[in-house]
Amino acid sequence: MKTTLKTMSVIALVAGAFCAGVAAAVEFPELTAAKNHMMQAKNNLQKAATEFGGHKAKSLEYLDKAIKEVDEAVLYGDRH
């Protein structure tokens, strides 16, 4: 019984998070597209062979901050 309740709770949590993500993607398509592009850029930078004198690491840092700002913008948009 406890296992079933835990499983159902996890499923509900995952489904809720998925629905929230889908709602944000529909409501703010430009922000979703921007975030996807930044995540792809981050992925490409991470695959780069060299560190480029520290510029690769700094770029990744800025991308992380920018992705976080987009997430904050979506949250703000949801509340207003």
Secondary structure, 3 states (H helix, E strand, C coil): CHHHHHHHHHHHHHHHHHHHHHHHHHHCHHHHHHHHHHHHHHHHHHHCCCCHHHHHHHHHHHHHHHHHHHHHHHHHHHHC
